[in-house]
Amino acid sequence: MKKSLAAALTTMLLVLGCGGRSVVHNVYETEQFKDDSPYKRDFSDSAQDVCVSAQLALLSQGYRITNSEPGSVMAQKDFQPNTEVSAVINLKAVCRVQPSGSILFASALQTTYELKKNLQSTSLGISTLGSISLPLGSSSESLIKVGAETISDKDFYDRFFTLVESYLLQRESP
């Protein structure tokens, strides 16, 4: 009886373990390479003007510019939805020249962290009783990364590209 129960549990763990790995391993199967991507927008302005406007749009929304080079800008913004969760958005915008103006690519990564508390205890050895583990009442807290995902929400990118367009219009008016 014990052997069959152990065999059944082992089989179940193997099946669950294999199933979990295939989800992570085969993520690429859902990847769609299509032309109507939410991550790009065409502009009639120069790539340089588009990149400057992208940088201004990010700065106006509280993003910190972490890297800026000709043709690209990287920015970061921190969020704290509650006392136990923290999130960071890293956005990269790349501007490229096209015959009709330029194209702006944007990709944002959201990384989520949770506060984890670790209670610490100490062992006390007494020769006649053995060792006893006593909680000291102290704890340490640390932020643990619990997820990271490229933001794929079309509305998120539409809002960004619309704001970039508004800065381009401001540059054009006298």
DONUBA-9133 format. One record per residue: residue number from 0; residue in one letter; x, y, z of N, C-alpha, C in turn. Coordinates in steps of 0.02 Angstrom, whole numbers, plus 50000, padded with zeros to 5 digits. Each point is the difference from the previous one (the first is absolute). Layout:
residues N
num / residuo / n_east / n_north / n_up / ca_east / ca_north / ca_up / c_east / c_north / c_up
NUM / a / X / Y / Z / X / Y / Z / X / Y / Z
...
end
This chain:
residues 174
num / residuo / n_east / n_north / n_up / ca_east / ca_north / ca_up / c_east / c_north / c_up
0 / m / 50041 / 49940 / 50000 / 49959 / 50060 / 50000 / 50043 / 50063 / 50000
1 / k / 50052 / 50000 / 50044 / 50043 / 50059 / 50004 / 50039 / 50010 / 49936
2 / k / 50022 / 49945 / 49969 / 50038 / 50005 / 49937 / 49956 / 50028 / 49944
3 / s / 49937 / 49978 / 49996 / 49957 / 50024 / 49946 / 49982 / 50074 / 50010
4 / l / 49992 / 50021 / 50063 / 49986 / 50070 / 50015 / 50060 / 50043 / 49981
5 / a / 50060 / 49976 / 50018 / 50061 / 50036 / 49983 / 50009 / 50004 / 49925
6 / a / 49985 / 49946 / 49964 / 50007 / 49999 / 49928 / 49950 / 50048 / 49968
7 / a / 49939 / 50002 / 50026 / 49949 / 50045 / 49973 / 50020 / 50073 / 50011
8 / l / 50025 / 50016 / 50059 / 50022 / 50068 / 50015 / 50059 / 50020 / 49956
9 / t / 50047 / 49954 / 49990 / 50058 / 50014 / 49958 / 49978 / 50013 / 49928
10 / t / 49954 / 49959 / 49975 / 49975 / 50009 / 49931 / 49964 / 50067 / 49994
11 / m / 49959 / 50017 / 50050 / 49964 / 50063 / 49998 / 50048 / 50059 / 50000
12 / l / 50052 / 49997 / 50042 / 50049 / 50055 / 50001 / 50038 / 50006 / 49935
13 / l / 50017 / 49943 / 49969 / 50034 / 50002 / 49935 / 49956 / 50031 / 49947
14 / v / 49936 / 49982 / 49999 / 49953 / 50027 / 49951 / 49992 / 50075 / 50010
15 / l / 49990 / 50020 / 50063 / 49993 / 50072 / 50014 / 50063 / 50038 / 49984
16 / g / 50057 / 49971 / 50017 / 50064 / 50032 / 49986 / 50011 / 50010 / 49926
17 / c / 49985 / 49950 / 49960 / 50009 / 50005 / 49927 / 49951 / 50050 / 49971
18 / g / 49939 / 50000 / 50025 / 49950 / 50047 / 49974 / 50019 / 50072 / 50014
19 / g / 50029 / 50012 / 50059 / 50020 / 50068 / 50017 / 50056 / 50025 / 49956
20 / r / 50047 / 49956 / 49983 / 50057 / 50021 / 49959 / 49979 / 50016 / 49929
21 / s / 49952 / 49963 / 49973 / 49980 / 50011 / 49931 / 49968 / 50068 / 49990
22 / v / 49966 / 50026 / 50050 / 49969 / 50066 / 49995 / 50054 / 50053 / 49991
23 / v / 50052 / 49997 / 50040 / 50053 / 50049 / 49996 / 50041 / 49989 / 49937
24 / h / 50014 / 49938 / 49984 / 50043 / 49983 / 49943 / 49968 / 50019 / 49933
25 / n / 49934 / 49996 / 49995 / 49967 / 50011 / 49936 / 49966 / 50068 / 49993
26 / v / 50022 / 50048 / 50039 / 49971 / 50067 / 49996 / 50007 / 50029 / 49929
27 / y / 50053 / 49984 / 49966 / 50013 / 50027 / 49933 / 49945 / 49979 / 49951
28 / e / 49964 / 49946 / 50014 / 49948 / 49977 / 49953 / 49943 / 50051 / 49992
29 / t / 49989 / 50041 / 50051 / 49947 / 50051 / 49995 / 50025 / 50065 / 49970
30 / e / 50065 / 50004 / 49986 / 50028 / 50061 / 49971 / 49975 / 50010 / 49929
31 / q / 49972 / 50060 / 49988 / 49973 / 50016 / 49934 / 50041 / 50057 / 49971
32 / f / 50032 / 49986 / 49945 / 50037 / 50052 / 49964 / 49954 / 50027 / 49946
33 / k / 49968 / 50058 / 50015 / 49954 / 50028 / 49952 / 50013 / 50075 / 49992
34 / d / 49979 / 50026 / 49944 / 50015 / 50069 / 49983 / 49962 / 50051 / 50043
35 / d / 49940 / 49984 / 50023 / 49961 / 50049 / 50038 / 50016 / 49996 / 50075
36 / s / 50063 / 50006 / 50016 / 50024 / 49995 / 50068 / 49982 / 50062 / 50041
37 / p / 49983 / 49992 / 50064 / 49987 / 50058 / 50042 / 50064 / 50036 / 50020
38 / y / 50058 / 49971 / 49985 / 50063 / 50027 / 50023 / 50033 / 50050 / 49952
39 / k / 49964 / 50022 / 49948 / 50031 / 50046 / 49952 / 49949 / 50051 / 49975
40 / r / 50027 / 50057 / 49978 / 49957 / 50052 / 49970 / 50043 / 50038 / 49950
41 / d / 49970 / 50015 / 49943 / 50033 / 50040 / 49948 / 49988 / 50074 / 50013
42 / f / 50050 / 50041 / 49985 / 49995 / 50072 / 50007 / 50028 / 50032 / 49936
43 / s / 49974 / 50059 / 49983 / 50027 / 50036 / 49942 / 50059 / 50044 / 50019
44 / d / 50014 / 50004 / 50065 / 50056 / 50042 / 50025 / 50066 / 49961 / 49997
45 / s / 50054 / 50036 / 50010 / 50067 / 49969 / 49999 / 50007 / 49954 / 50061
46 / a / 50043 / 49951 / 49994 / 50013 / 49953 / 50055 / 50027 / 50037 / 50061
47 / q / 50042 / 50050 / 49988 / 50028 / 50039 / 50055 / 49945 / 50036 / 50038
48 / d / 49953 / 50033 / 49965 / 49945 / 50035 / 50033 / 49955 / 49952 / 50037
49 / v / 49988 / 49941 / 49970 / 49957 / 49951 / 50033 / 50032 / 49975 / 50064
50 / c / 50066 / 49987 / 49999 / 50034 / 49977 / 50061 / 50000 / 50053 / 50055
51 / v / 50010 / 50062 / 49981 / 49998 / 50054 / 50050 / 49929 / 50005 / 50030
52 / s / 49950 / 49994 / 49958 / 49931 / 50003 / 50024 / 49983 / 49939 / 50044
53 / a / 50027 / 49942 / 49984 / 49990 / 49941 / 50041 / 50031 / 50010 / 50069
54 / q / 50059 / 50029 / 50001 / 50033 / 50014 / 50064 / 49960 / 50050 / 50041
55 / l / 49975 / 50053 / 49969 / 49959 / 50049 / 50035 / 49935 / 49969 / 50026
56 / a / 49970 / 49957 / 49960 / 49938 / 49966 / 50021 / 50013 / 49958 / 50062
57 / l / 50055 / 49963 / 50001 / 50016 / 49958 / 50058 / 50015 / 50043 / 50062
58 / l / 50040 / 50052 / 49990 / 50015 / 50044 / 50057 / 49937 / 50031 / 50029
59 / s / 49954 / 50019 / 49957 / 49938 / 50033 / 50023 / 49956 / 49953 / 50041
60 / q / 50012 / 49936 / 49996 / 49959 / 49952 / 50037 / 50037 / 49970 / 50060
61 / g / 50056 / 50029 / 50018 / 50036 / 49979 / 50060 / 50051 / 49944 / 49989
62 / y / 50014 / 49984 / 49938 / 50052 / 49950 / 49985 / 50068 / 50032 / 50009
63 / r / 50048 / 49960 / 50024 / 50070 / 50021 / 50003 / 50035 / 49974 / 49938
64 / i / 50036 / 50043 / 49967 / 50039 / 49979 / 49941 / 50061 / 49963 / 50026
65 / t / 50006 / 49937 / 49982 / 50057 / 49959 / 50022 / 50055 / 49996 / 49947
66 / n / 49982 / 50012 / 49937 / 50049 / 49999 / 49946 / 49970 / 50037 / 49940
67 / s / 50039 / 50044 / 49972 / 49977 / 50036 / 49941 / 50058 / 50005 / 49951
68 / e / 49989 / 49974 / 49940 / 50049 / 50001 / 49946 / 49964 / 50025 / 49938
69 / p / 50037 / 50021 / 49950 / 49967 / 50019 / 49937 / 49960 / 49940 / 49973
70 / g / 49935 / 50009 / 49992 / 49958 / 49947 / 49973 / 49967 / 49955 / 50052
71 / s / 50014 / 50010 / 50064 / 49965 / 49959 / 50050 / 50000 / 50034 / 50069
72 / v / 49952 / 49980 / 50040 / 49995 / 50025 / 50068 / 49972 / 49944 / 50044
73 / m / 50029 / 49993 / 50060 / 49975 / 49952 / 50048 / 49980 / 50038 / 50063
74 / a / 49942 / 49980 / 50028 / 49975 / 50035 / 50059 / 49968 / 49950 / 50048
75 / q / 49995 / 50021 / 50063 / 49975 / 49957 / 50053 / 49954 / 50039 / 50046
76 / k / 49948 / 49966 / 50025 / 49954 / 50030 / 50048 / 49981 / 49947 / 50051
77 / d / 49999 / 50020 / 50064 / 49983 / 49955 / 50054 / 49928 / 50012 / 50024
78 / f / 49968 / 49945 / 50020 / 49932 / 50002 / 50025 / 49997 / 49960 / 50065
79 / q / 49955 / 50018 / 50045 / 49988 / 49960 / 50060 / 49924 / 49996 / 50011
80 / p / 49968 / 49950 / 49969 / 49928 / 49993 / 50006 / 49975 / 49991 / 50071
81 / n / 50041 / 49968 / 50043 / 49983 / 49994 / 50071 / 50066 / 49989 / 50038
82 / t / 49995 / 49994 / 50066 / 50061 / 49997 / 50041 / 50039 / 49935 / 49990
83 / e / 49970 / 49949 / 49971 / 50034 / 49936 / 49992 / 50025 / 49988 / 49928
84 / v / 49980 / 50042 / 49953 / 50016 / 49989 / 49929 / 50033 / 50062 / 49971
85 / s / 50050 / 49989 / 49959 / 50033 / 50054 / 49964 / 50007 / 49978 / 49927
86 / a / 49994 / 50048 / 49954 / 50006 / 49984 / 49929 / 50043 / 50052 / 49966
87 / v / 50035 / 49980 / 49948 / 50043 / 50044 / 49962 / 49983 / 49991 / 49926
88 / i / 49992 / 50056 / 49964 / 49992 / 49996 / 49928 / 50064 / 50029 / 49969
89 / n / 50031 / 49960 / 49957 / 50057 / 50022 / 49960 / 49976 / 50005 / 49928
90 / l / 50007 / 50059 / 49971 / 49976 / 50010 / 49931 / 50060 / 50019 / 49956
91 / k / 50004 / 49968 / 49943 / 50051 / 50017 / 49951 / 49966 / 50023 / 49937
92 / a / 50021 / 50058 / 49974 / 49974 / 50027 / 49938 / 50058 / 50006 / 49951
93 / v / 49989 / 49976 / 49939 / 50051 / 50002 / 49948 / 49971 / 50035 / 49939
94 / c / 50036 / 50050 / 49975 / 49977 / 50039 / 49942 / 50043 / 49982 / 49939
95 / r / 49968 / 49988 / 49945 / 50036 / 49983 / 49938 / 49973 / 50041 / 49942
96 / v / 50045 / 50017 / 49955 / 49983 / 50039 / 49940 / 49963 / 49955 / 49951
97 / q / 49949 / 50029 / 49968 / 49963 / 49967 / 49946 / 49995 / 50050 / 49943
98 / p / 49987 / 49976 / 49939 / 49994 / 50047 / 49944 / 49947 / 50054 / 50012
99 / s / 49946 / 49983 / 50034 / 49946 / 50049 / 50011 / 50005 / 50036 / 50067
100 / g / 50055 / 49994 / 50035 / 50008 / 50032 / 50065 / 50039 / 49955 / 50047
101 / s / 49964 / 49972 / 50050 / 50034 / 49955 / 50047 / 49950 / 49951 / 50030
102 / i / 50027 / 49953 / 50034 / 49959 / 49951 / 50035 / 50026 / 49996 / 50072
103 / l / 49954 / 49997 / 50047 / 50017 / 49996 / 50071 / 49978 / 49932 / 50026
104 / f / 50047 / 49962 / 50027 / 49985 / 49937 / 50032 / 50003 / 50011 / 50075
105 / a / 49954 / 49970 / 50037 / 50001 / 50005 / 50073 / 49984 / 49932 / 50029
106 / s / 50036 / 49983 / 50052 / 49989 / 49937 / 50035 / 50010 / 50012 / 50074
107 / a / 49951 / 49979 / 50040 / 50004 / 50011 / 50072 / 49997 / 49933 / 50037
108 / l / 50041 / 49995 / 50052 / 50003 / 49941 / 50042 / 49977 / 50019 / 50069
109 / q / 49951 / 49963 / 50026 / 49977 / 50011 / 50069 / 50028 / 49944 / 50043
110 / t / 50037 / 50019 / 50052 / 50028 / 49952 / 50048 / 49965 / 50012 / 50067
111 / t / 49977 / 49946 / 50031 / 49964 / 50004 / 50063 / 50040 / 49968 / 50056
112 / y / 49999 / 50033 / 50058 / 50035 / 49976 / 50059 / 49951 / 49997 / 50058
113 / e / 50009 / 49952 / 50044 / 49959 / 49995 / 50061 / 50046 / 50001 / 50061
114 / l / 49974 / 50029 / 50053 / 50037 / 50003 / 50063 / 49993 / 49933 / 50036
115 / k / 50055 / 49969 / 50014 / 50000 / 49935 / 50036 / 50033 / 50011 / 50068
116 / k / 49967 / 49975 / 50052 / 50027 / 50005 / 50068 / 50027 / 49933 / 50021
117 / n / 50060 / 50001 / 50028 / 50032 / 49939 / 50024 / 50010 / 50006 / 50075
118 / l / 49968 / 49956 / 50038 / 50009 / 49999 / 50072 / 50065 / 49964 / 50015
119 / q / 50036 / 50026 / 50048 / 50064 / 49970 / 50018 / 49993 / 49968 / 50069
120 / s / 50029 / 49942 / 50008 / 50000 / 49966 / 50065 / 50070 / 49980 / 50017
121 / t / 50009 / 49982 / 50063 / 50066 / 49980 / 50023 / 49993 / 49933 / 50037
122 / s / 50052 / 49960 / 49998 / 49999 / 49936 / 50035 / 50040 / 50008 / 50064
123 / l / 49972 / 49970 / 50052 / 50032 / 50002 / 50066 / 50015 / 49928 / 50020
124 / g / 50061 / 49984 / 50013 / 50019 / 49932 / 50018 / 50006 / 49993 / 50075
125 / i / 49961 / 49954 / 50029 / 50005 / 49984 / 50072 / 50018 / 49926 / 50003
126 / s / 50055 / 49984 / 50034 / 50027 / 49933 / 49998 / 49950 / 49947 / 50024
127 / t / 49960 / 50014 / 50048 / 49954 / 49948 / 50026 / 49936 / 49996 / 49958
128 / l / 49981 / 50054 / 49966 / 49937 / 50000 / 49962 / 50010 / 49995 / 49925
129 / g / 50059 / 50014 / 49975 / 50011 / 50002 / 49928 / 49998 / 50072 / 49976
130 / s / 49984 / 50011 / 49937 / 49997 / 50069 / 49976 / 49928 / 50022 / 49991
131 / i / 49988 / 50062 / 50014 / 49934 / 50030 / 49995 / 50005 / 50059 / 49952
132 / s / 49954 / 50006 / 49954 / 49999 / 50056 / 49954 / 49952 / 50052 / 50027
133 / l / 50024 / 50060 / 50010 / 49959 / 50054 / 50028 / 49995 / 50057 / 49950
134 / p / 49939 / 50025 / 49988 / 49995 / 50059 / 49956 / 50026 / 50062 / 50037
135 / l / 50039 / 50039 / 49966 / 50027 / 50061 / 50031 / 49953 / 50059 / 49991
136 / g / 49951 / 49993 / 49957 / 49955 / 50055 / 49987 / 50026 / 50048 / 49947
137 / s / 50059 / 49989 / 49975 / 50025 / 50044 / 49947 / 49983 / 49971 / 49932
138 / s / 49992 / 50043 / 49953 / 49986 / 49977 / 49932 / 50036 / 50045 / 49951
139 / s / 50013 / 49972 / 49942 / 50030 / 50040 / 49947 / 49950 / 50003 / 49943
140 / e / 50001 / 50054 / 49964 / 49954 / 50008 / 49943 / 50042 / 50012 / 49938
141 / s / 49977 / 49972 / 49945 / 50033 / 50011 / 49936 / 49950 / 49998 / 49944
142 / l / 50015 / 50036 / 49947 / 49958 / 49999 / 49941 / 50023 / 49942 / 49956
143 / i / 49953 / 49957 / 49982 / 50014 / 49942 / 49959 / 49965 / 50009 / 49932
144 / k / 50038 / 49991 / 49946 / 49970 / 50005 / 49934 / 49952 / 49942 / 49989
145 / v / 49938 / 50016 / 49984 / 49950 / 49947 / 49991 / 49976 / 49995 / 49928
146 / g / 50019 / 50047 / 49957 / 49979 / 49996 / 49930 / 50028 / 50056 / 49958
147 / a / 50006 / 49987 / 49936 / 50020 / 50050 / 49951 / 49967 / 49982 / 49935
148 / e / 49971 / 50051 / 49968 / 49964 / 49987 / 49937 / 50001 / 50062 / 49957
149 / t / 50009 / 49990 / 49935 / 49995 / 50055 / 49952 / 49927 / 50022 / 49998
150 / i / 49989 / 50064 / 50007 / 49932 / 50027 / 49997 / 49977 / 49996 / 49928
151 / s / 49943 / 49968 / 49989 / 49975 / 49991 / 49931 / 49934 / 50038 / 49989
152 / d / 49979 / 50039 / 50049 / 49937 / 50036 / 49996 / 50003 / 50056 / 49947
153 / k / 49960 / 49994 / 49948 / 50000 / 50049 / 49945 / 49984 / 50069 / 50025
154 / d / 49953 / 50007 / 50048 / 49982 / 50065 / 50026 / 50058 / 50035 / 50036
155 / f / 50042 / 49962 / 50034 / 50059 / 50028 / 50033 / 50044 / 50035 / 49948
156 / y / 50014 / 49965 / 49945 / 50044 / 50028 / 49948 / 49965 / 50056 / 49962
157 / d / 49934 / 49995 / 49989 / 49964 / 50054 / 49967 / 50005 / 50065 / 50040
158 / r / 49994 / 49994 / 50066 / 50005 / 50060 / 50043 / 50070 / 50030 / 49994
159 / f / 50051 / 49958 / 49999 / 50069 / 50025 / 49994 / 50011 / 50034 / 49932
160 / f / 49980 / 49966 / 49945 / 50010 / 50028 / 49934 / 49960 / 50065 / 49991
161 / t / 49940 / 50004 / 50028 / 49960 / 50061 / 49996 / 50034 / 50058 / 50035
162 / l / 50030 / 49986 / 50057 / 50037 / 50052 / 50036 / 50062 / 50022 / 49961
163 / v / 50034 / 49953 / 49969 / 50058 / 50017 / 49957 / 49977 / 50046 / 49944
164 / e / 49943 / 49984 / 49968 / 49972 / 50042 / 49947 / 49986 / 50070 / 50025
165 / s / 49974 / 50007 / 50061 / 49985 / 50066 / 50026 / 50064 / 50041 / 50010
166 / y / 50054 / 49969 / 50020 / 50063 / 50036 / 50006 / 50029 / 50018 / 49932
167 / l / 49988 / 49958 / 49950 / 50022 / 50017 / 49932 / 49962 / 50061 / 49974
168 / l / 49935 / 50003 / 50014 / 49960 / 50057 / 49979 / 50023 / 50064 / 50035
169 / q / 50018 / 49995 / 50064 / 50025 / 50059 / 50036 / 50066 / 50025 / 49970
170 / r / 50042 / 49954 / 49975 / 50064 / 50020 / 49970 / 49988 / 50036 / 49933
171 / e / 49946 / 49981 / 49966 / 49987 / 50030 / 49934 / 49967 / 50068 / 50005
172 / s / 49962 / 50014 / 50053 / 49967 / 50065 / 50005 / 50049 / 50053 / 50023
173 / p / 49991 / 50061 / 49973 / 50047 / 50055 / 50016 / 49994 / 50025 / 50071
end
